[in-house]
Amino acid sequence: MTWKLSKAAVQLREQFDDCYPERDRSSDGTKGDDRHSKIKSDHNPDKNGWVRALDIDSDLLRKQPEEMAYIVNQLCSNARKDGRLAYVIYNGKIASPKSLWKWRKYRGVNTHTKHAHFSFKKSADNDGRFFDVPMLGGSLG
C-alpha cells in the first residue's frame, strides 16, 4: 500500500526546514521501520495509508537543544486552539489534551532526546494550514 503523510505533518516539517535550513536531519522520521510495524504507532500507515507521526531532529542550531524546547512549548501552548496535534513527546516528557497540554513524565522506552515526536489527529490528514508559532515563522500575537 502506498502511504501518505498527514498534511499537517508536511506543513510542520516545511516550517522547520524553512526556519532552520541547515538543521541536522539525522533523527527525522515519518513512516515507521520494521520495529514500528510490530507495535501500535502513528508512524505506521492506517488502513487508508495515512501516517500521522513526524520526528524532527532536536539539533536545530548546532547543538543548542533549548531551541527545540522553546518550539515544542510554543506548539503545545497553541495546540488547543489549533486542534491538529494529538500529542508531543520530547526530552522525557509528553503533552496532550489529556494533561491540558501541560508536560508530564513520559514512560515509554524512547525518551525522545534526539528528536521531538509530533502525532496528529485524523482530522489533520487534509489540513495543511500554517502553524502560527513565532519560532517557526508565525506571529501568535
PyMOL commands that set and color helices and strands:
alter all, ss='L'
color gray80, all
select helices_A, chain A and resi 7-19+34-37+66-82+97-99+122-124+134-136
alter helices_A, ss='H'
color red, helices_A
select strands_A, chain A and resi 4-5+50-51+53-57+85-90+93-95+104-105+115-120
alter strands_A, ss='S'
color yellow, strands_A
deselect
rebuild
show_as cartoon
